[in-house]
Structure formats: structure tokens, C-alpha cells
């Protein structure tokens, strides 16, 4: 899930944002938002009377949205701001965890030291890609205490874990690009040889399942958990891969799911970054120009554009609200389809 914002800045001439505070008010419709429909199937996903609403802004770079059913609220990260925020219809915006990552990051080493990708662990806790602490941790939502889950591989620290997903069998998949470091791959603190994609089994053992990607980013599972999707935020090779999984979450093969390299351009900031999947298999992924919508077979159906570079998205509420983390704000759009685990409402 992140950090493509450095890439976005390169592509679109955006200045690197610094968190100066967050603002919230009543949801407001974004006037310059747009929906592009490239296939008739898009009409069954995005209603004709759609609107995209801004919920809060003023962040450094928003990422990692996750919907917490028990309590009915959204959590998300401000990665450079090193904070985790909570938003709900009833309570509005509230600071949830500060710092969300490293307690006292060295500014000479870190460009981003907060939490990044978030995922549900169980009804009372989430799992986070703890960029600043260089690992995957479980967070108790009540006590806000962290429990380390995966902090090293073969005796070496991870670089800056970016996104994570947990299967129903307790298997974790996560990415480890060098985005947290100021010097990226050249950072002397970098210990891992690869910018890898990792699997942690229910037994706690960590294995590397992908060594060839230069900028692995977002991860998501298909509804039947037989496919793992991984995005790559590399302008020269902006792709999404699909890994086939057996019943225990072991990788048995991989193939190209989508290639959007030809769409990368300054006028359409964004790259494959955060990714999520609906209950019917529809895939939503950050891409050039916004959130691209794909059929479960990888066909490009359309684009959801809220007017800002969009890093990530996740379905919440009754399953039919797509929450967007976009540059310095969070936004939402109602859809016709629901997320995994919400039922056919």
C-alpha cells in the first residue's frame, strides 16, 4: 500500500506532504470526482446516481483503511504523520494511535515511520504493517497494545512492511518494499536482499514467496482464498499479479492479472497500490487516475476518480460503501455490490 506517494509526486509534480493537522466536518460532495465506464458491467457496480463524498482532510498521506464491524468505524493510517485515525458516522474523526509506528524515528533514516496497511485479525484486534518498527504486529483495539507477529526473516530485519492481509486460516501475507527509508534501496539500514512478498503460516514460520518484484505494495485475497493479489508500484512495470494458493495458503503458481503500465502518465497520477476484493470477485485497485475496477478475470471495467491520487480503498458499513484514502483526505462512494464477509445485502 504505500508508498506510492513519492512516485505520485514524481509523476504529477506534487510536493511531499507533511501532516499539519486533520480537519473533519459534515461529508461534502466532491465536485470534480468522476466515474469512467469502460464496460457495461460497470453499471452493475457503480450506481447511476453515484456521488463521492469527502469525510476528512489535512493529513500527510492516507493509507491502509480497514472497517471494524464491532463498533462500526473506519481506521486508517497517516504514514508520514505517524498516526492512526478513526472515523465513524456518529463520532466523526478521532485520533486513535499516536505514534502508530516508531516512537522516536531517526529523521536521517526515515521518510515515513508510521503504520501503513491494516487488516482485520479478529473481532477485537487488527494486524498492521508497522513500517517504522519494521515488522507485522497485532494491535488490540481496546488496550492499543501491540504484539509482534513477524519482525525478521532469516535473522535479518525487514525493511519497511507496507501491506498485510490475513486469511481465515490464520495465514498472513505481506509486502516489504523500502519506501520507509529516505534512501530507499540504498539505505545502509536495509538488511533484506529482496523487496519481497512474504507468507507467515499459522505455525508462525515466515517464508518468502516472491523475490522478483522491485516495488511490491498492496495485497488482497479472493473470496474463496484461492488467489492472492499483489500489486507493484513501479512506473516501468505497473502490474498486478495473481498467485494461486492451496487450502493451507501455500503458493502453487502465479500469473499476470493486469498490466496498467501504458496508462502511467503525469496527467493520471497513481500506480497499482492498495487493493481490495468484493464478495463477487470484483477487484478494486489503485491505478493511474484513481481506483481501477476489474472483473475477477482481470478485465478493466472502469475507473473511480475522487479528484486526488488514491492510495487505497476498502469496503465498509453494510459492505457497500467503498472508503478511499486519497493523498491528504478520506472519501467514500456507495456501490451496488458488497465486500467479503458482509453477506448479500
C-alpha positions in Angstrom: 0.0 0.0 0.0 2.3 2.6 0.2 4.3 4.4 -0.5 3.4 5.4 -3.9 3.1 9.0 -2.9 6.8 9.6 -3.6 6.1 8.2 -7.1 2.9 10.2 -7.4 4.9 13.3 -6.6 7.4 12.5 -9.4 4.6 11.9 -11.9 2.4 14.8 -11.0 4.7 17.4 -9.6 3.2 17.1 -6.2 5.1 18.3 -3.2 5.8 15.7 -0.5 3.1 16.4 2.1 3.7 16.9 5.8 1.0 16.4 8.3 -0.1 19.8 9.8 -3.3 18.6 11.3 -6.6 17.0 10.2 -9.9 18.5 9.8 -13.4 17.0 9.8 -16.8 18.3 9.1 -20.1 17.0 7.6 -19.4 14.9 4.5 -19.2 17.1 1.3 -19.7 16.0 -2.3 -16.5 16.3 -4.4 -17.5 18.3 -7.4 -14.6 17.2 -9.7 -15.0 13.5 -9.0 -15.8 11.3 -11.9 -16.6 7.7 -12.9 -15.3 6.2 -16.2 -17.4 3.3 -17.5 -15.4 1.2 -20.0 -17.6 -1.9 -19.9 -21.4 -2.3 -19.3 -20.6 -4.4 -16.3 -19.5 -1.2 -14.5 -23.2 -0.2 -14.3 -23.9 -3.1 -12.0 -21.1 -2.0 -9.7 -21.4 1.8 -9.5 -25.0 3.3 -9.4 -26.1 5.9 -12.0 -26.8 8.4 -9.2 -23.3 8.0 -7.6 -21.5 10.6 -5.6 -18.2 10.7 -3.9 -18.0 12.5 -0.5 -15.0 13.8 1.3 -15.1 12.9 5.0 -11.9 14.5 6.4 -8.7 16.0 5.2 -5.5 17.7 6.3 -3.3 14.5 6.6 0.2 13.9 5.2 -0.7 10.8 3.2 -3.6 8.5 4.0 -3.3 4.7 3.7 -4.4 1.4 5.0 -8.2 1.7 5.5 -9.9 -1.1 7.3 -13.5 -1.3 8.5 -14.1 -2.6 12.1 -17.5 -4.2 12.2 -17.5 -4.4 16.0 -18.0 -0.7 16.7 -18.8 0.4 13.2 -15.9 2.6 12.3 -13.0 3.0 9.9 -9.4 3.0 10.9 -6.7 4.4 8.6 -3.0 5.4 8.7 -1.3 8.7 8.0 2.1 7.2 7.2 4.4 10.2 7.3 2.3 11.7 10.1 3.0 8.5 12.2 -0.7 8.4 13.4 -3.6 6.1 13.1 -7.0 7.7 12.8 -10.6 6.6 13.4 -13.7 7.8 11.6 -17.3 7.0 12.1 -20.6 8.5 11.1 -21.5 9.2 14.7 -18.2 10.3 16.1 -16.5 11.9 13.1 -12.7 12.0 13.1 -10.8 10.9 16.2 -7.1 10.2 16.7 -6.7 6.5 17.5 -3.0 5.8 17.9 -0.1 8.3 18.2 2.5 7.3 17.3 1.2 4.5 15.1 4.7 3.3 14.2 8.2 4.0 15.6 8.2 6.0 18.9 11.3 8.1 18.1 12.3 7.6 14.4 15.6 8.9 13.3 14.8 11.7 10.7 18.1 11.0 9.0 16.9 7.4 8.2 13.1 7.5 7.9 10.9 9.4 5.5 7.9 7.5 6.8 7.8 5.8 10.2 4.0 5.3 10.9 1.7 2.3 10.4 0.7 1.6 6.8 -1.6 -1.2 5.7 -4.1 -2.5 8.2 -6.2 -5.7 8.2 -8.7 -7.4 10.4 -7.1 -10.1 12.7 -10.2 -11.0 14.7 -13.2 -9.2 16.2 -11.1 -7.4 18.8 -7.8 -6.7 17.0 -6.2 -5.7 13.8 -2.9 -6.6 12.2 -0.8 -3.7 10.9 2.2 -3.3 8.6 4.3 -1.4 11.1 6.6 0.4 8.8 8.6 2.3 11.4 9.1 -0.7 13.6 10.0 -2.9 10.6 7.5 -5.6 11.2 4.0 -7.0 11.3 2.2 -6.6 14.6 -1.2 -7.3 16.1 -3.0 -4.4 17.7 -5.6 -4.9 20.5 -8.3 -2.4 19.7 -9.2 -1.9 23.3 -5.9 -1.6 25.0 -4.0 -0.4 21.9 -1.1 -2.8 22.8 0.9 -4.3 20.1 2.0 -7.9 19.8 4.9 -8.7 17.4 3.9 -11.3 14.8 6.7 -11.2 12.2 9.7 -9.0 12.8 12.5 -10.6 10.8 13.3 -13.2 8.2 16.4 -15.5 8.4 17.8 -13.4 11.2 17.5 -10.1 9.4 15.1 -7.2 9.9 12.5 -6.4 7.4 12.9 -3.0 5.6 9.5 -1.2 5.9 6.5 -3.6 5.7 3.8 -2.0 3.6 0.6 -4.0 3.4 -0.8 -7.1 5.0 -3.8 -9.5 4.8 -4.8 -12.4 7.0 -6.7 -15.5 5.7 -9.5 -17.2 7.6 -7.0 -20.0 8.4 -4.6 -17.5 10.1 -2.1 -17.2 7.3 -0.5 -13.8 6.8 0.7 -12.3 3.5 2.7 -9.1 3.5 5.0 -6.9 1.3 8.3 -5.3 2.3 9.4 -2.6 -0.1 12.0 0.1 1.0 9.6 3.0 1.0 10.0 3.9 4.6 13.7 4.7 4.2 14.9 8.0 3.0 17.4 6.3 0.8 15.2 3.5 -0.3 17.3 0.6 -1.6 20.5 2.5 -0.9 19.7 2.8 2.8 22.5 1.3 4.9 19.9 0.1 7.3 18.3 -2.2 4.7 19.1 -5.8 5.6 16.9 -7.9 3.3 18.4 -8.6 -0.1 14.9 -8.6 -1.7 11.9 -6.3 -1.7 9.9 -9.4 -1.0 6.4 -10.7 -0.6 6.2 -12.9 2.5 3.9 -15.6 3.9 3.6 -16.4 7.6 1.9 -19.6 8.3 -0.4 -20.3 11.2 2.6 -22.0 12.8 4.5 -18.7 12.8 7.0 -19.7 10.2 7.9 -16.9 7.7 8.8 -17.8 4.1 9.5 -15.5 1.1 7.1 -16.2 -1.8 8.3 -13.5 -4.2 11.8 -12.2 -4.9 11.5 -10.7 -8.3 9.3 -7.6 -7.8 11.1 -4.3 -7.3 8.3 -2.4 -5.6 5.7 -4.9 -4.2 2.9 -3.0 -2.5 -0.8 -4.0 -1.9 -2.1 -7.4 -1.0 -5.6 -8.9 -1.1 -7.3 -12.3 -1.2 -10.1 -13.6 -3.4 -13.4 -14.5 -1.7 -12.5 -18.3 -1.8 -8.9 -17.5 -0.6 -7.6 -19.5 -3.6 -5.9 -16.4 -5.1 -3.5 -13.8 -3.6 -3.3 -10.5 -5.4 -0.1 -8.4 -5.2 0.4 -5.0 -6.8 3.6 -3.5 -7.9 4.1 0.3 -7.7 6.8 0.5 -10.4 6.2 3.1 -13.2 8.1 1.0 -15.7 6.2 -2.2 -14.8 2.9 -1.2 -13.1 1.3 -4.6 -12.7 -0.9 -6.8 -10.5 0.0 -10.4 -10.1 -2.3 -13.3 -9.0 -0.8 -16.2 -7.0 -2.7 -19.4 -6.8 -3.0 -20.9 -3.3 -3.8 -24.3 -1.9 -6.1 -24.9 1.1 -3.3 -24.1 3.5 -2.3 -20.9 1.8 0.8 -22.2 0.1 1.6 -20.7 -3.3 1.2 -23.1 -6.1 1.7 -20.8 -9.1 1.4 -17.2 -10.3 0.2 -15.3 -13.4 -0.2 -11.7 -14.5 -3.6 -10.4 -13.5 -3.4 -6.9 -15.0 -0.8 -4.6 -16.6 -1.5 -0.8 -16.5 2.0 0.4 -17.4 0.7 2.0 -20.6 -1.7 4.2 -18.5 1.1 5.7 -16.4 1.4 9.4 -17.1 1.7 12.8 -15.3 -2.0 13.6 -16.0 -3.2 10.4 -14.3 -1.2 10.2 -11.1 -1.2 6.9 -9.3 0.1 3.3 -9.6 -1.1 -0.1 -8.5 -1.0 0.3 -4.7 -3.8 -0.6 -2.3 -6.2 -3.3 -3.5 -9.4 -4.9 -2.2 -11.9 -7.5 -3.5 -15.7 -7.6 -3.3 -17.7 -10.7 -2.5 -18.5 -11.4 -6.1 -14.7 -11.3 -7.0 -14.7 -7.8 -8.4 -11.2 -6.2 -7.8 -10.6 -2.6 -6.9 -7.0 -1.4 -7.1 -5.2 1.9 -7.0 -4.0 2.7 -10.5 -3.2 5.7 -12.8 -6.1 8.1 -12.4 -7.8 6.6 -9.4 -9.3 3.3 -8.3 -9.5 0.9 -11.3 -12.2 -1.7 -11.3 -11.5 -5.2 -12.7 -13.6 -8.2 -13.3 -12.4 -11.3 -11.4 -10.8 -12.3 -14.8 -8.8 -9.2 -15.0 -10.9 -7.2 -17.5 -10.7 -3.4 -17.0 -14.3 -2.3 -16.3 -13.8 1.4 -15.3 -12.3 3.9 -13.0 -13.4 5.7 -9.8 -11.7 9.1 -9.5 -12.2 11.3 -6.5 -10.0 14.1 -7.8 -6.8 13.1 -5.9 -4.2 10.4 -6.2 -5.8 7.5 -4.5 -3.6 5.1 -2.5 -6.0 2.6 -1.2 -9.6 1.5 -0.6 -11.7 -0.8 1.5 -15.4 -1.8 1.7 -17.3 -1.0 4.9 -20.6 0.0 6.6 -23.0 -2.7 5.3 -20.3 -3.7 2.8 -21.4 -1.5 0.0 -19.5 1.7 0.9 -16.1 1.9 -0.7 -13.8 4.1 1.5 -10.9 5.8 -0.3 -7.6 7.0 1.1 -6.5 9.7 -1.2 -3.4 11.9 -0.7 -4.4 14.2 2.2 -8.1 13.0 2.7 -10.5 10.2 3.1 -13.6 9.8 1.0 -16.4 7.4 0.2 -18.7 6.2 -2.5 -21.8 3.9 -2.3 -21.7 0.8 -4.6 -24.2 -1.8 -5.7 -22.0 -4.7 -4.6 -20.8 -5.7 -1.1 -17.4 -6.7 0.4 -16.3 -10.1 1.5 -17.9 -11.1 4.8 -20.8 -8.7 4.7 -23.4 -11.0 3.1 -25.6 -10.2 0.1 -27.2 -7.1 1.4 
